[in-house]
Amino acid sequence: MVGEALALTAALCFGITHFLNGLLARRADSAAVALVSQVGGTVLMLVVAPFVAAPQVSGEALGWGTLSGIGTGIGAAFLYRGLGNGRFSVVVPLSDVGAVALPVLVGVVLLGDRPGLGAWCGIVAALPALWLVSRSDHDGAPATASGAGDGLVAGAAFALQFVAIAQADPAAGLWPLVASRAASVVAIAPLLLRHPGRIRMPARLAWGCAGAGALGTVAITLYALASREQLLSLAVVLTALYPAIPVVLGVTVLRERLTRAQQLGLACAAAAIVLISLD
């Protein structure tokens, strides 16, 4: 039960982080929000990592952490851009379906996992979810203006984040996560190089981003610990329950409305996650 508790707590932290940064992305440049958020997370890891036992910090472990961080940076940049322009209740579930389904496929192709019938049914259920949730309010055309495309890219990037950090050797302690946070900053920085003025924001927004980033770092740390306690697929699925928080807050607090097609799409996304988790 320890692994399950860690993964679910990670989901709670991820959900709050994405909701807060999504709101901040509506008041400042989304790439700047992502960058400052990851800087805050990096600082936290640099402070904490030296106090955690790390008997063997290998280059391979740091490499997996770096690869995970690239996924984190790209995922955060696209997710917050989508949340800044679109609906929490659409962008977040789209990113989550990819973050769940793709690690399962990677496990099958590269890691030798053998999902059962339930997991495959979940992957199939994810396909109509992607289409239905992406529909617009009126004419049924893809809701690109609502951040659907950003959500899809974020999902693929977060899948890389989840798979890579789970491969890091536990003997390296938290140093792979330090590498991950630092790499996420490097991955986001090019988005701002041509327009450095975009990073400017009021101090209170910057502190908010840094705080949310620190909470996101707690989330990925809990996920990494959970992946050491149980199967990768189970840890990913439980952690990926985080969209429930920003979706519920988007509907209740921000008064977002969903079309029937989008509601059906969200139901398919939930079914996909449940089917994969029950496999």
SVG drawing of the C-alpha trace seen along z (x, -y; Angstrom):
<svg xmlns="http://www.w3.org/2000/svg" viewBox="-24 -43 53 53">
<polyline fill="none" stroke="black" stroke-width="0.4" points="0.0,0.0 3.0,-2.3 3.5,-2.6 -0.2,-3.3 -0.2,-6.0 2.9,-7.6 1.4,-7.6 -1.9,-9.0 -0.2,-11.8 1.9,-12.6 -1.4,-12.9 -2.7,-15.3 0.4,-17.5 0.5,-17.3 -3.1,-18.4 -2.7,-21.4 0.5,-22.4 -1.0,-22.3 -4.1,-24.2 -2.1,-27.0 0.3,-27.3 -2.6,-27.2 -4.1,-30.2 -0.7,-32.0 -0.3,-31.3 -3.4,-33.5 -1.6,-36.5 1.9,-36.0 3.7,-34.4 3.1,-30.6 6.8,-29.8 8.0,-32.2 5.6,-30.5 7.0,-27.1 10.6,-28.3 10.3,-30.1 8.3,-27.1 11.1,-24.6 13.7,-26.9 11.8,-26.8 11.7,-23.1 15.4,-22.9 16.4,-25.0 14.3,-22.8 16.0,-19.6 19.5,-21.1 18.7,-21.9 17.2,-18.5 19.3,-16.0 22.5,-16.3 20.6,-15.1 19.4,-11.9 21.6,-8.8 23.1,-8.2 25.6,-5.3 26.2,-5.3 25.5,-8.2 26.2,-6.8 26.3,-8.6 23.5,-6.4 21.2,-7.4 21.9,-11.1 21.2,-10.5 17.8,-9.0 17.1,-12.0 18.2,-14.4 15.9,-12.6 13.0,-12.8 13.7,-16.5 13.5,-17.2 10.1,-15.6 9.1,-17.7 10.2,-21.0 8.5,-20.4 5.4,-19.1 5.1,-22.0 5.7,-24.6 3.0,-23.2 0.6,-22.3 0.7,-25.8 0.3,-27.4 -2.8,-25.3 -4.1,-26.1 -3.4,-29.8 -5.5,-29.8 -8.0,-27.0 -10.0,-25.1 -8.6,-23.2 -11.3,-20.6 -10.1,-19.8 -6.4,-20.4 -5.5,-18.5 -7.4,-15.3 -5.9,-15.2 -2.4,-15.5 -3.2,-12.8 -4.4,-10.2 -1.1,-10.4 0.8,-10.3 -0.9,-7.0 -1.2,-5.2 2.2,-5.9 4.2,-4.4 2.1,-1.3 3.1,-1.0 6.7,-1.7 6.6,1.1 5.3,3.5 7.7,2.6 10.9,1.9 10.6,3.2 8.9,6.6 5.7,5.8 2.6,7.9 -0.6,5.9 -3.8,7.9 -7.0,7.4 -8.1,4.6 -5.1,2.5 -5.5,2.9 -9.2,2.0 -8.1,-1.1 -5.7,-2.1 -8.5,-1.6 -10.9,-3.8 -8.3,-6.5 -8.6,-7.0 -12.2,-8.4 -11.4,-10.3 -8.7,-12.3 -11.1,-13.1 -14.2,-13.9 -12.5,-16.1 -10.8,-18.0 -14.1,-19.0 -15.1,-22.7 -18.3,-24.1 -20.2,-24.7 -19.1,-23.1 -17.3,-19.9 -14.0,-21.1 -10.8,-20.4 -10.6,-22.8 -7.1,-24.0 -7.8,-27.4 -8.8,-25.7 -5.3,-24.2 -6.1,-20.6 -2.9,-20.4 -0.9,-21.7 -2.5,-19.0 -1.5,-16.2 2.1,-17.4 2.3,-17.8 0.9,-14.2 3.7,-12.7 6.3,-14.7 5.0,-13.8 5.0,-10.1 8.8,-10.5 9.1,-12.1 7.4,-9.2 9.2,-6.4 12.7,-7.9 12.8,-8.8 11.5,-5.3 14.6,-3.8 17.0,-5.7 19.0,-3.6 17.6,-4.1 21.2,-4.0 21.6,-7.5 19.3,-9.0 17.6,-12.2 20.4,-13.3 18.6,-12.0 15.8,-14.3 18.3,-17.2 19.4,-16.4 15.8,-16.2 14.8,-19.6 17.9,-21.3 17.3,-19.7 13.7,-20.9 15.0,-24.5 17.4,-24.0 14.6,-22.6 12.3,-25.5 14.9,-28.3 15.1,-28.3 11.4,-29.2 12.4,-32.6 15.7,-33.3 14.3,-35.2 12.0,-37.3 13.7,-37.6 11.3,-40.3 8.6,-37.7 10.1,-36.4 9.3,-39.6 6.5,-39.3 5.5,-40.9 7.4,-39.5 4.2,-38.0 3.6,-36.0 7.2,-34.8 7.0,-33.6 3.7,-31.9 5.3,-30.1 8.3,-29.1 6.1,-27.8 4.0,-25.8 7.2,-24.4 8.4,-23.3 5.2,-21.4 5.6,-19.8 9.0,-18.7 7.5,-17.0 5.1,-15.3 7.7,-13.9 9.8,-12.8 6.8,-10.9 6.2,-9.3 9.8,-8.2 9.6,-6.6 6.3,-5.0 7.8,-3.4 10.4,-1.8 7.7,-0.2 5.4,1.2 5.1,1.8 5.8,-1.1 2.4,-0.8 0.5,-0.9 2.6,-3.9 2.0,-5.8 -1.8,-5.2 -2.3,-6.1 -0.2,-9.3 -2.1,-10.1 -5.3,-10.5 -4.2,-14.1 -6.5,-15.7 -9.5,-15.1 -8.3,-18.1 -7.9,-20.8 -10.9,-19.5 -13.2,-19.7 -11.8,-23.1 -12.1,-24.3 -15.8,-23.3 -16.7,-24.4 -14.5,-27.4 -14.0,-28.8 -17.5,-27.9 -16.3,-26.2 -18.9,-24.4 -18.6,-21.2 -20.4,-20.1 -22.0,-16.7 -19.3,-15.4 -16.6,-16.7 -18.4,-15.1 -18.4,-11.8 -14.8,-12.2 -13.9,-12.8 -15.9,-9.7 -13.8,-7.7 -10.6,-9.2 -11.7,-8.1 -12.6,-4.7 -9.2,-4.3 -7.4,-5.2 -9.6,-2.8 -9.3,0.1 -5.5,-0.3 -5.3,-0.5 -7.4,2.6 -5.4,4.7"/>
</svg>
